Amino acid sequence: MNKKNSRLKRAKKLRIKIKESLKHRLVVHRSSRHIYAQIINPDSCVIASSSTLSADYAKSSAYTGNINSAVSIGKDIAQKALSKGIKVVAFDRSGFKYHGRIAALANSARDAGLQF
């Protein structure tokens, strides 16, 4: 089994547990250059999103694939969720291991007011 299949297998198990809870979920995806975050309701509709590809973020930072960018995306997605009235979410890490940029995004979202 290769690396991608292992990640997708972890993601599938995690999403089954999250769907049973019927909570909004904070979905995180990362690539080598960018990081993406979305708030999705239980009906699978995107409520808010933030990424390093957005025009606001692209102007302020030269490199988008580091922990500093993940921290700022976490704060941004938390502010957007709180403005829509969402305080409690389930953290969907898309099968990525919880360290580095994924952990930094989660911690900054928690610090900004989201609960998960």
C-alpha positions, 0 to 999 in steps of 0.5 A: 500500500502506498502513501496516498492510499494509506492517507485515504484509508485513514480519511475514510475511517475518520469521516465515518465517525464525523458523519455520525456526530452530525457536526459541522466539520473543519476540513483541512487539506495540504499540499507542498505549497499550499494549505486549504481549510473549509467549514462544511455542514452535515449536508455537505455544503461549504459554508466558509473557506480559506486558503493560501491561494486567496488574493488577500493572503498571496499578497502578504506572504512570499512562501505559502507552504510553512507553519506560519501560513497554516497559523494564519489560515487557521485564524482566518477560518475561525473568524469566518466560522464565528461570524456565521455563528458556528462555534463547535466543529469536528476536525477533519484532517483528511487522513494527514497525520496530526503534526506540523502544519495540520497541528498548527492550523488546528491550534490557531483555530482553537485559539481564535475561538473554535471548539473541537 
